[in-house]
């Protein structure tokens, strides 16, 4: 029984560490957004950038929810909860929530720029 608990903990740690460091977008999207930002002049340009940031915010919200669910699962499992996994899930979830807010703010600013661009 102790072996399975140890294996479960190891798998959970590897999963969390892998998932939490995955980038939201692909390298092509990152390069594309760099180009979009440097070339932005028209309202359509800024709307496209805003859409990119809105997509990033949605993905961050999904990650936030995933980590909140993991936190609850760890809390319900006494063998894992004493290792304080739920604390780490909570912290990761909070970071994703903060990231989503930042992306939403960036999208809002580009929408404002789209309104004032000529």
C-alpha positions in Angstrom: 0.0 0.0 0.0 2.8 2.4 0.9 4.4 1.7 -2.5 1.3 2.7 -4.4 1.0 5.9 -2.3 4.6 6.8 -3.1 4.1 6.1 -6.8 0.9 8.2 -6.8 2.7 11.1 -5.1 5.6 10.8 -7.6 3.2 10.8 -10.6 1.3 13.8 -9.2 4.4 15.8 -8.7 5.6 15.1 -12.2 2.2 15.9 -13.6 2.0 19.2 -11.7 5.5 20.3 -12.6 5.0 19.5 -16.3 1.6 21.1 -16.6 2.4 24.2 -14.7 5.4 25.1 -17.0 3.7 24.5 -20.3 3.4 27.6 -22.4 -0.1 28.8 -23.4 0.7 29.2 -27.0 2.9 27.7 -29.6 6.2 29.3 -30.8 4.5 30.3 -34.0 1.8 32.2 -32.1 4.5 33.9 -29.9 6.4 35.1 -33.0 3.1 36.1 -34.6 2.0 38.2 -31.7 5.4 39.9 -31.6 5.0 40.9 -35.3 1.4 41.9 -34.7 2.4 44.2 -31.8 5.3 45.8 -33.7 3.1 46.4 -36.8 -0.1 47.5 -35.1 -1.5 50.7 -36.7 -5.2 50.1 -37.6 -8.2 49.3 -35.5 -8.3 45.8 -37.0 -4.7 45.3 -35.9 -5.5 46.1 -32.3 -8.7 44.0 -32.4 -6.6 41.1 -33.5 -4.2 41.6 -30.7 -7.1 41.9 -28.2 -8.5 38.6 -29.5 -5.1 36.9 -29.0 -5.0 38.2 -25.4 -8.6 37.1 -24.8 -7.7 33.6 -25.9 -4.8 33.6 -23.6 -7.0 34.8 -20.7 -9.5 32.0 -21.4 -6.7 29.4 -21.4 -5.4 30.8 -18.1 -8.9 30.6 -16.6 -9.1 26.9 -17.7 -5.8 26.2 -16.0 -7.0 28.0 -12.8 -10.0 25.8 -12.7 -8.0 22.6 -13.3 -5.7 23.5 -10.4 -8.6 24.4 -8.1 -10.1 20.9 -8.9 -6.7 19.3 -8.1 -6.6 21.2 -4.9 -9.9 19.8 -3.9 -8.9 16.2 -4.9 -5.8 16.5 -2.7 -7.8 17.8 0.2 -10.1 14.7 -0.1 -7.2 12.3 -0.1 -5.7 12.0 3.4 -2.6 10.2 2.2 -1.8 13.1 -0.2 -3.1 16.0 1.8 -0.5 15.6 4.6 2.2 16.3 2.0 0.6 19.7 1.4 -0.1 19.3 -2.3 -3.3 21.2 -2.0 -1.3 24.3 -0.9 0.7 24.2 -4.1 -2.3 23.7 -6.3 -3.9 26.7 -4.6 -0.8 28.8 -5.3 -0.6 27.7 -8.9 -4.3 28.4 -9.4 -3.9 31.9 -8.0 -1.1 32.6 -10.4 -3.2 31.5 -13.3 -6.0 33.7 -12.1 -3.7 36.6 -11.9 -2.3 35.8 -15.4 -5.8 35.7 -16.8 -6.5 39.1 -15.3 -3.4 40.6 -16.9 -4.3 39.2 -20.3 -7.8 40.6 -19.9 -6.3 44.0 -19.1 -4.1 43.8 -22.2 -7.1 42.9 -24.3 -9.1 45.8 -22.9 -6.2 48.3 -23.6 -5.9 47.1 -27.2 -9.7 47.4 -27.7 -9.4 51.0 -26.5 -6.5 51.6 -28.9 -8.6 50.1 -31.7 -11.3 52.7 -31.0 -8.8 55.6 -31.1 -6.7 54.3 -34.0 -7.2 55.8 -37.5 
